[in-house]
Amino acid sequence: MEEIAETIIDELSGYWGNRVKDFVEMVSTSTPYNRLEMAFTAYNFMVVKLTVEYNFVWFSQLNSGALLKFTNTAVPLESITKALPKVYNEIRLRIPDKYLEANGW
């Protein structure tokens, strides 16, 4: 699971650059199946939770303990690069334009 976590962090950092940080691995297990939960900060504004189960990925906004999913379907782990533009747009829609402009994003 450590390799998967490193790959995901590299993919997210490569796509978003300095707009994502503070990656925290919350759950990592391969028993009884592969499961990884990570959280990261996007745009210094929101916490995003990433869940990997059975080699599928879900992105959600972690908001007061509630998860607000960015996509209705899971994304195959090997296709995470293709899903990043959609997740990127969903995250930006939830952040005020004035905040993004003030920070140069």
N, CA, C and O atoms as CSV, one atom per row, in Angstrom:
chain,resi,resn,atom,element,x,y,z
A,1,MET,N,N,0.822,-1.201,0.000
A,1,MET,CA,C,0.000,0.000,0.000
A,1,MET,C,C,0.865,1.264,0.000
A,1,MET,O,O,0.446,2.317,-0.482
A,2,GLU,N,N,2.069,1.143,0.543
A,2,GLU,CA,C,2.955,2.301,0.578
A,2,GLU,C,C,3.291,2.788,-0.833
A,2,GLU,O,O,3.369,3.993,-1.073
A,3,GLU,N,N,3.490,1.857,-1.763
A,3,GLU,CA,C,3.777,2.230,-3.148
A,3,GLU,C,C,2.601,2.966,-3.774
A,3,GLU,O,O,2.784,3.943,-4.501
A,4,ILE,N,N,1.390,2.491,-3.486
A,4,ILE,CA,C,0.189,3.133,-4.027
A,4,ILE,C,C,0.079,4.554,-3.483
A,4,ILE,O,O,-0.210,5.484,-4.236
A,5,ALA,N,N,0.306,4.728,-2.184
A,5,ALA,CA,C,0.229,6.058,-1.568
A,5,ALA,C,C,1.240,7.005,-2.203
A,5,ALA,O,O,0.907,8.148,-2.513
A,6,GLU,N,N,2.473,6.538,-2.398
A,6,GLU,CA,C,3.501,7.384,-3.002
A,6,GLU,C,C,3.145,7.751,-4.441
A,6,GLU,O,O,3.355,8.888,-4.865
A,7,THR,N,N,2.607,6.793,-5.186
A,7,THR,CA,C,2.205,7.049,-6.569
A,7,THR,C,C,1.101,8.097,-6.627
A,7,THR,O,O,1.146,9.010,-7.452
A,8,ILE,N,N,0.119,7.965,-5.757
A,8,ILE,CA,C,-0.993,8.914,-5.727
A,8,ILE,C,C,-0.505,10.317,-5.363
A,8,ILE,O,O,-0.913,11.299,-5.983
A,9,ILE,N,N,0.359,10.407,-4.368
A,9,ILE,CA,C,0.896,11.717,-3.971
A,9,ILE,C,C,1.666,12.343,-5.135
A,9,ILE,O,O,1.537,13.539,-5.397
A,10,ASP,N,N,2.459,11.540,-5.827
A,10,ASP,CA,C,3.201,12.048,-6.982
A,10,ASP,C,C,2.260,12.536,-8.084
A,10,ASP,O,O,2.486,13.592,-8.674
A,11,GLU,N,N,1.200,11.761,-8.359
A,11,GLU,CA,C,0.233,12.148,-9.397
A,11,GLU,C,C,-0.467,13.458,-9.035
A,11,GLU,O,O,-0.572,14.360,-9.865
A,12,LEU,N,N,-0.944,13.558,-7.793
A,12,LEU,CA,C,-1.656,14.765,-7.354
A,12,LEU,C,C,-0.733,15.976,-7.338
A,12,LEU,O,O,-1.115,17.052,-7.797
A,13,SER,N,N,0.464,15.811,-6.819
A,13,SER,CA,C,1.417,16.925,-6.765
A,13,SER,C,C,1.841,17.340,-8.167
A,13,SER,O,O,2.042,18.526,-8.430
A,14,GLY,N,N,1.978,16.378,-9.061
A,14,GLY,CA,C,2.346,16.699,-10.429
A,14,GLY,C,C,1.261,17.468,-11.158
A,14,GLY,O,O,1.554,18.347,-11.967
A,15,TYR,N,N,0.012,17.140,-10.874
A,15,TYR,CA,C,-1.104,17.803,-11.557
A,15,TYR,C,C,-1.430,19.151,-10.922
A,15,TYR,O,O,-1.603,20.144,-11.629
A,16,TRP,N,N,-1.516,19.192,-9.578
A,16,TRP,CA,C,-1.929,20.409,-8.883
A,16,TRP,C,C,-0.782,21.289,-8.426
A,16,TRP,O,O,-0.997,22.462,-8.122
A,17,GLY,N,N,0.416,20.765,-8.368
A,17,GLY,CA,C,1.557,21.548,-7.906
A,17,GLY,C,C,1.402,21.964,-6.451
A,17,GLY,O,O,1.088,21.141,-5.590
A,18,ASN,N,N,1.625,23.256,-6.182
A,18,ASN,CA,C,1.564,23.752,-4.799
A,18,ASN,C,C,0.140,23.980,-4.299
A,18,ASN,O,O,-0.049,24.506,-3.203
A,19,ARG,N,N,-0.854,23.595,-5.079
A,19,ARG,CA,C,-2.249,23.775,-4.648
A,19,ARG,C,C,-2.706,22.670,-3.705
A,19,ARG,O,O,-3.766,22.782,-3.090
A,20,VAL,N,N,-1.918,21.601,-3.585
A,20,VAL,CA,C,-2.223,20.518,-2.648
A,20,VAL,C,C,-1.031,20.306,-1.726
A,20,VAL,O,O,0.121,20.441,-2.139
A,21,LYS,N,N,-1.321,19.973,-0.475
A,21,LYS,CA,C,-0.258,19.740,0.501
A,21,LYS,C,C,-0.827,18.990,1.699
A,21,LYS,O,O,-2.005,18.634,1.725
A,22,ASP,N,N,0.010,18.762,2.664
A,22,ASP,CA,C,-0.384,18.144,3.934
A,22,ASP,C,C,-1.029,16.769,3.731
A,22,ASP,O,O,-2.118,16.517,4.247
A,23,PHE,N,N,-0.382,15.900,3.002
A,23,PHE,CA,C,-0.905,14.551,2.792
A,23,PHE,C,C,-0.785,13.747,4.078
A,23,PHE,O,O,0.288,13.675,4.678
A,24,VAL,N,N,-1.889,13.145,4.495
A,24,VAL,CA,C,-1.916,12.338,5.709
A,24,VAL,C,C,-2.536,10.989,5.372
A,24,VAL,O,O,-3.643,10.914,4.839
A,25,GLU,N,N,-1.813,9.941,5.687
A,25,GLU,CA,C,-2.322,8.591,5.482
A,25,GLU,C,C,-3.131,8.212,6.713
A,25,GLU,O,O,-2.579,8.108,7.809
A,26,MET,N,N,-4.433,8.005,6.545
A,26,MET,CA,C,-5.312,7.722,7.671
A,26,MET,C,C,-5.480,6.218,7.906
A,26,MET,O,O,-5.464,5.767,9.051
A,27,VAL,N,N,-5.637,5.451,6.846
A,27,VAL,CA,C,-5.791,3.997,6.925
A,27,VAL,C,C,-4.982,3.388,5.792
A,27,VAL,O,O,-5.033,3.862,4.657
A,28,SER,N,N,-4.243,2.345,6.104
A,28,SER,CA,C,-3.499,1.629,5.076
A,28,SER,C,C,-3.437,0.161,5.478
A,28,SER,O,O,-2.784,-0.198,6.458
A,29,THR,N,N,-4.120,-0.684,4.713
A,29,THR,CA,C,-4.138,-2.103,5.024
A,29,THR,C,C,-4.288,-2.927,3.755
A,29,THR,O,O,-4.850,-2.462,2.763
A,30,SER,N,N,-3.795,-4.117,3.795
A,30,SER,CA,C,-3.987,-5.039,2.671
A,30,SER,C,C,-4.741,-6.282,3.142
A,30,SER,O,O,-4.857,-7.256,2.399
A,31,THR,N,N,-5.247,-6.251,4.360
A,31,THR,CA,C,-6.002,-7.366,4.908
A,31,THR,C,C,-7.390,-6.889,5.289
A,31,THR,O,O,-7.462,-5.893,6.008
A,32,PRO,N,N,-8.440,-7.459,4.908
A,32,PRO,CA,C,-8.591,-8.599,3.996
A,32,PRO,C,C,-8.520,-8.186,2.530
A,32,PRO,O,O,-8.521,-9.050,1.653
A,33,TYR,N,N,-8.459,-6.879,2.243
A,33,TYR,CA,C,-8.326,-6.388,0.873
A,33,TYR,C,C,-7.555,-5.069,0.921
A,33,TYR,O,O,-7.403,-4.473,1.987
A,34,ASN,N,N,-7.078,-4.625,-0.217
A,34,ASN,CA,C,-6.334,-3.367,-0.271
A,34,ASN,C,C,-7.259,-2.197,0.031
A,34,ASN,O,O,-8.288,-2.009,-0.619
A,35,ARG,N,N,-6.868,-1.416,1.030
A,35,ARG,CA,C,-7.652,-0.237,1.405
A,35,ARG,C,C,-6.699,0.847,1.868
A,35,ARG,O,O,-5.816,0.616,2.694
A,36,LEU,N,N,-6.898,2.036,1.319
A,36,LEU,CA,C,-6.074,3.180,1.669
A,36,LEU,C,C,-6.978,4.391,1.794
A,36,LEU,O,O,-7.810,4.649,0.924
A,37,GLU,N,N,-6.815,5.124,2.869
A,37,GLU,CA,C,-7.520,6.400,3.036
A,37,GLU,C,C,-6.471,7.463,3.318
A,37,GLU,O,O,-5.635,7.320,4.211
A,38,MET,N,N,-6.538,8.521,2.541
A,38,MET,CA,C,-5.630,9.649,2.709
A,38,MET,C,C,-6.436,10.939,2.737
A,38,MET,O,O,-7.540,11.017,2.196
A,39,ALA,N,N,-5.870,11.927,3.366
A,39,ALA,CA,C,-6.470,13.261,3.343
A,39,ALA,C,C,-5.386,14.242,2.924
A,39,ALA,O,O,-4.205,14.039,3.206
A,40,PHE,N,N,-5.796,15.295,2.255
A,40,PHE,CA,C,-4.863,16.350,1.879
A,40,PHE,C,C,-5.613,17.665,1.829
A,40,PHE,O,O,-6.838,17.695,1.715
A,41,THR,N,N,-4.867,18.745,1.914
A,41,THR,CA,C,-5.435,20.084,1.848
A,41,THR,C,C,-5.339,20.587,0.421
A,41,THR,O,O,-4.276,20.523,-0.197
A,42,ALA,N,N,-6.441,21.086,-0.100
A,42,ALA,CA,C,-6.479,21.653,-1.449
A,42,ALA,C,C,-6.691,23.160,-1.348
A,42,ALA,O,O,-7.629,23.626,-0.702
A,43,TYR,N,N,-5.818,23.901,-1.988
A,43,TYR,CA,C,-5.919,25.367,-2.057
A,43,TYR,C,C,-5.924,26.035,-0.682
A,43,TYR,O,O,-6.472,27.128,-0.540
A,44,ASN,N,N,-5.340,25.417,0.313
A,44,ASN,CA,C,-5.366,25.951,1.688
A,44,ASN,C,C,-6.788,26.262,2.117
A,44,ASN,O,O,-7.002,27.137,2.956
A,45,PHE,N,N,-7.763,25.559,1.556
A,45,PHE,CA,C,-9.162,25.900,1.777
A,45,PHE,C,C,-9.991,24.723,2.280
A,45,PHE,O,O,-10.826,24.895,3.168
A,46,MET,N,N,-9.775,23.534,1.730
A,46,MET,CA,C,-10.607,22.400,2.118
A,46,MET,C,C,-9.773,21.139,2.259
A,46,MET,O,O,-8.697,21.006,1.676
A,47,VAL,N,N,-10.300,20.229,3.043
A,47,VAL,CA,C,-9.673,18.925,3.211
A,47,VAL,C,C,-10.374,17.945,2.285
A,47,VAL,O,O,-11.598,17.819,2.299
A,48,VAL,N,N,-9.581,17.258,1.484
A,48,VAL,CA,C,-10.100,16.274,0.534
A,48,VAL,C,C,-9.677,14.894,1.017
A,48,VAL,O,O,-8.517,14.668,1.362
A,49,LYS,N,N,-10.627,13.988,1.034
A,49,LYS,CA,C,-10.341,12.607,1.420
A,49,LYS,C,C,-10.315,11.756,0.164
A,49,LYS,O,O,-11.208,11.838,-0.679
A,50,LEU,N,N,-9.289,10.949,0.054
A,50,LEU,CA,C,-9.123,10.034,-1.061
A,50,LEU,C,C,-9.192,8.617,-0.495
A,50,LEU,O,O,-8.475,8.282,0.447
A,51,THR,N,N,-10.048,7.801,-1.069
A,51,THR,CA,C,-10.204,6.421,-0.605
A,51,THR,C,C,-9.908,5.475,-1.755
A,51,THR,O,O,-10.425,5.643,-2.859
A,52,VAL,N,N,-9.073,4.480,-1.489
A,52,VAL,CA,C,-8.778,3.440,-2.464
A,52,VAL,C,C,-9.243,2.119,-1.867
A,52,VAL,O,O,-8.790,1.713,-0.797
A,53,GLU,N,N,-10.153,1.455,-2.573
A,53,GLU,CA,C,-10.622,0.126,-2.175
A,53,GLU,C,C,-10.737,-0.727,-3.421
A,53,GLU,O,O,-11.262,-0.284,-4.442
A,54,TYR,N,N,-10.243,-1.954,-3.335
A,54,TYR,CA,C,-10.310,-2.877,-4.467
A,54,TYR,C,C,-9.787,-2.232,-5.749
A,54,TYR,O,O,-10.326,-2.468,-6.830
A,55,ASN,N,N,-8.733,-1.414,-5.627
A,55,ASN,CA,C,-8.102,-0.732,-6.769
A,55,ASN,C,C,-9.018,0.262,-7.490
A,55,ASN,O,O,-8.847,0.520,-8.681
A,56,PHE,N,N,-9.982,0.810,-6.766
A,56,PHE,CA,C,-10.811,1.912,-7.257
A,56,PHE,C,C,-10.625,3.098,-6.321
A,56,PHE,O,O,-10.383,2.921,-5.127
A,57,VAL,N,N,-10.740,4.306,-6.864
A,57,VAL,CA,C,-10.481,5.530,-6.103
A,57,VAL,C,C,-11.730,6.390,-6.041
A,57,VAL,O,O,-12.441,6.536,-7.035
A,58,TRP,N,N,-11.996,6.962,-4.867
A,58,TRP,CA,C,-13.066,7.952,-4.670
A,58,TRP,C,C,-12.432,9.201,-4.070
A,58,TRP,O,O,-11.544,9.104,-3.223
A,59,PHE,N,N,-12.880,10.358,-4.503
A,59,PHE,CA,C,-12.468,11.635,-3.923
A,59,PHE,C,C,-13.690,12.265,-3.266
A,59,PHE,O,O,-14.767,12.302,-3.860
A,60,SER,N,N,-13.524,12.760,-2.038
A,60,SER,CA,C,-14.630,13.388,-1.319
A,60,SER,C,C,-14.115,14.593,-0.553
A,60,SER,O,O,-12.942,14.671,-0.188
A,61,GLN,N,N,-15.021,15.526,-0.321
A,61,GLN,CA,C,-14.693,16.661,0.537
A,61,GLN,C,C,-15.026,16.262,1.957
A,61,GLN,O,O,-16.147,15.843,2.245
A,62,LEU,N,N,-14.060,16.390,2.844
A,62,LEU,CA,C,-14.272,16.071,4.249
A,62,LEU,C,C,-14.737,17.346,4.932
A,62,LEU,O,O,-13.963,18.287,5.104
A,63,ASN,N,N,-15.995,17.369,5.315
A,63,ASN,CA,C,-16.597,18.583,5.839
A,63,ASN,C,C,-17.368,18.252,7.114
A,63,ASN,O,O,-18.457,17.681,7.053
A,64,SER,N,N,-16.814,18.603,8.250
A,64,SER,CA,C,-17.455,18.339,9.543
A,64,SER,C,C,-17.848,16.875,9.685
A,64,SER,O,O,-18.924,16.564,10.194
A,65,GLY,N,N,-16.992,15.995,9.243
A,65,GLY,CA,C,-17.255,14.570,9.355
A,65,GLY,C,C,-18.102,14.002,8.237
A,65,GLY,O,O,-18.204,12.782,8.104
A,66,ALA,N,N,-18.708,14.849,7.433
A,66,ALA,CA,C,-19.539,14.381,6.317
A,66,ALA,C,C,-18.686,14.328,5.053
A,66,ALA,O,O,-17.819,15.175,4.836
A,67,LEU,N,N,-18.945,13.326,4.230
A,67,LEU,CA,C,-18.221,13.205,2.976
A,67,LEU,C,C,-19.107,13.640,1.826
A,67,LEU,O,O,-20.202,13.107,1.647
A,68,LEU,N,N,-18.647,14.595,1.055
A,68,LEU,CA,C,-19.359,15.055,-0.125
A,68,LEU,C,C,-18.574,14.593,-1.338
A,68,LEU,O,O,-17.527,15.158,-1.656
A,69,LYS,N,N,-19.070,13.570,-2.018
A,69,LYS,CA,C,-18.320,12.975,-3.121
A,69,LYS,C,C,-18.256,13.916,-4.312
A,69,LYS,O,O,-19.224,14.601,-4.641
A,70,PHE,N,N,-17.082,13.932,-4.957
A,70,PHE,CA,C,-16.870,14.750,-6.138
A,70,PHE,C,C,-17.325,14.051,-7.405
A,70,PHE,O,O,-17.671,14.710,-8.385
A,71,THR,N,N,-17.331,12.740,-7.399
A,71,THR,CA,C,-17.763,11.972,-8.565
A,71,THR,C,C,-18.761,10.913,-8.116
A,71,THR,O,O,-18.683,10.435,-6.984
A,72,ASN,N,N,-19.675,10.547,-8.964
A,72,ASN,CA,C,-20.682,9.543,-8.619
A,72,ASN,C,C,-20.155,8.120,-8.721
A,72,ASN,O,O,-20.702,7.209,-8.100
A,73,THR,N,N,-19.123,7.928,-9.482
A,73,THR,CA,C,-18.590,6.587,-9.673
A,73,THR,C,C,-17.129,6.539,-9.257
A,73,THR,O,O,-16.431,7.552,-9.252
A,74,ALA,N,N,-16.693,5.357,-8.914
A,74,ALA,CA,C,-15.293,5.161,-8.569
A,74,ALA,C,C,-14.453,5.167,-9.840
A,74,ALA,O,O,-14.939,4.850,-10.925
A,75,VAL,N,N,-13.211,5.525,-9.689
A,75,VAL,CA,C,-12.276,5.587,-10.803
A,75,VAL,C,C,-11.271,4.449,-10.626
A,75,VAL,O,O,-10.721,4.289,-9.537
A,76,PRO,N,N,-11.020,3.662,-11.662
A,76,PRO,CA,C,-9.975,2.638,-11.534
A,76,PRO,C,C,-8.634,3.289,-11.193
A,76,PRO,O,O,-8.286,4.330,-11.752
A,77,LEU,N,N,-7.903,2.693,-10.301
A,77,LEU,CA,C,-6.644,3.264,-9.840
A,77,LEU,C,C,-5.690,3.552,-10.993
A,77,LEU,O,O,-4.989,4.563,-10.982
A,78,GLU,N,N,-5.662,2.668,-11.989
A,78,GLU,CA,C,-4.746,2.883,-13.115
A,78,GLU,C,C,-5.174,4.050,-14.006
A,78,GLU,O,O,-4.398,4.496,-14.850
A,79,SER,N,N,-6.405,4.549,-13.827
A,79,SER,CA,C,-6.906,5.675,-14.624
A,79,SER,C,C,-7.004,6.968,-13.821
A,79,SER,O,O,-7.707,7.896,-14.221
A,80,ILE,N,N,-6.312,7.034,-12.708
A,80,ILE,CA,C,-6.440,8.201,-11.827
A,80,ILE,C,C,-6.031,9.487,-12.551
A,80,ILE,O,O,-6.614,10.543,-12.304
A,81,THR,N,N,-5.049,9.411,-13.430
A,81,THR,CA,C,-4.603,10.595,-14.167
A,81,THR,C,C,-5.725,11.174,-15.014
A,81,THR,O,O,-5.839,12.393,-15.141
A,82,LYS,N,N,-6.551,10.317,-15.592
A,82,LYS,CA,C,-7.664,10.769,-16.428
A,82,LYS,C,C,-8.760,11.431,-15.590
A,82,LYS,O,O,-9.484,12.290,-16.092
A,83,ALA,N,N,-8.888,11.042,-14.324
A,83,ALA,CA,C,-9.938,11.575,-13.462
A,83,ALA,C,C,-9.559,12.904,-12.826
A,83,ALA,O,O,-10.441,13.645,-12.391
A,84,LEU,N,N,-8.280,13.224,-12.761
A,84,LEU,CA,C,-7.847,14.429,-12.057
A,84,LEU,C,C,-8.442,15.721,-12.593
A,84,LEU,O,O,-8.786,16.582,-11.783
A,85,PRO,N,N,-8.590,15.923,-13.918
A,85,PRO,CA,C,-9.217,17.174,-14.376
A,85,PRO,C,C,-10.647,17.351,-13.844
A,85,PRO,O,O,-11.033,18.460,-13.475
A,86,LYS,N,N,-11.427,16.274,-13.804
A,86,LYS,CA,C,-12.800,16.386,-13.307
A,86,LYS,C,C,-12.811,16.705,-11.816
A,86,LYS,O,O,-13.579,17.558,-11.372
A,87,VAL,N,N,-11.977,16.038,-11.051
A,87,VAL,CA,C,-11.896,16.297,-9.612
A,87,VAL,C,C,-11.399,17.714,-9.376
A,87,VAL,O,O,-11.910,18.411,-8.499
A,88,TYR,N,N,-10.420,18.145,-10.139
A,88,TYR,CA,C,-9.884,19.496,-10.057
A,88,TYR,C,C,-10.999,20.528,-10.243
A,88,TYR,O,O,-11.111,21.475,-9.464
A,89,ASN,N,N,-11.817,20.340,-11.272
A,89,ASN,CA,C,-12.930,21.264,-11.535
A,89,ASN,C,C,-13.956,21.236,-10.419
A,89,ASN,O,O,-14.474,22.284,-10.035
A,90,GLU,N,N,-14.261,20.058,-9.891
A,90,GLU,CA,C,-15.240,19.948,-8.805
A,90,GLU,C,C,-14.750,20.665,-7.548
A,90,GLU,O,O,-15.535,21.308,-6.852
A,91,ILE,N,N,-13.466,20.556,-7.262
A,91,ILE,CA,C,-12.904,21.247,-6.092
A,91,ILE,C,C,-12.969,22.755,-6.291
A,91,ILE,O,O,-13.386,23.484,-5.390
A,92,ARG,N,N,-12.560,23.226,-7.465
A,92,ARG,CA,C,-12.576,24.674,-7.730
A,92,ARG,C,C,-13.982,25.260,-7.671
A,92,ARG,O,O,-14.151,26.414,-7.277
A,93,LEU,N,N,-14.988,24.488,-8.053
A,93,LEU,CA,C,-16.369,24.970,-7.983
A,93,LEU,C,C,-16.818,25.241,-6.547
A,93,LEU,O,O,-17.735,26.032,-6.326
A,94,ARG,N,N,-16.190,24.604,-5.586
A,94,ARG,CA,C,-16.577,24.734,-4.188
A,94,ARG,C,C,-15.786,25.809,-3.438
A,94,ARG,O,O,-15.979,26.006,-2.238
A,95,ILE,N,N,-14.902,26.495,-4.150
A,95,ILE,CA,C,-14.083,27.537,-3.547
A,95,ILE,C,C,-14.478,28.880,-4.166
A,95,ILE,O,O,-14.565,28.993,-5.388
A,96,PRO,N,N,-14.714,29.888,-3.341
A,96,PRO,CA,C,-15.100,31.201,-3.883
A,96,PRO,C,C,-14.049,31.756,-4.842
A,96,PRO,O,O,-12.850,31.657,-4.583
A,97,ASP,N,N,-14.501,32.333,-5.941
A,97,ASP,CA,C,-13.612,32.904,-6.950
A,97,ASP,C,C,-12.712,33.992,-6.362
A,97,ASP,O,O,-11.545,34.102,-6.737
A,98,LYS,N,N,-13.248,34.788,-5.449
A,98,LYS,CA,C,-12.456,35.863,-4.852
A,98,LYS,C,C,-11.270,35.297,-4.069
A,98,LYS,O,O,-10.186,35.880,-4.070
A,99,TYR,N,N,-11.479,34.170,-3.406
A,99,TYR,CA,C,-10.388,33.525,-2.659
A,99,TYR,C,C,-9.309,33.041,-3.631
A,99,TYR,O,O,-8.118,33.249,-3.397
A,100,LEU,N,N,-9.728,32.403,-4.708
A,100,LEU,CA,C,-8.775,31.895,-5.701
A,100,LEU,C,C,-7.982,33.044,-6.316
A,100,LEU,O,O,-6.764,32.945,-6.464
A,101,GLU,N,N,-8.662,34.131,-6.677
A,101,GLU,CA,C,-7.986,35.284,-7.269
A,101,GLU,C,C,-7.020,35.942,-6.306
A,101,GLU,O,O,-5.921,36.339,-6.693
A,102,ALA,N,N,-7.431,36.061,-5.040
A,102,ALA,CA,C,-6.584,36.698,-4.040
A,102,ALA,C,C,-5.291,35.906,-3.812
A,102,ALA,O,O,-4.265,36.476,-3.441
A,103,ASN,N,N,-5.346,34.609,-4.033
A,103,ASN,CA,C,-4.161,33.772,-3.832
A,103,ASN,C,C,-3.438,33.457,-5.140
A,103,ASN,O,O,-2.492,32.669,-5.149
A,104,GLY,N,N,-3.868,34.058,-6.228
A,104,GLY,CA,C,-3.187,33.864,-7.496
A,104,GLY,C,C,-3.453,32.537,-8.171
A,104,GLY,O,O,-2.654,32.086,-8.991
A,105,TRP,N,N,-4.571,31.905,-7.836
A,105,TRP,CA,C,-4.920,30.608,-8.423
A,105,TRP,C,C,-6.000,30.796,-9.449
A,105,TRP,O,O,-6.442,29.826,-10.065
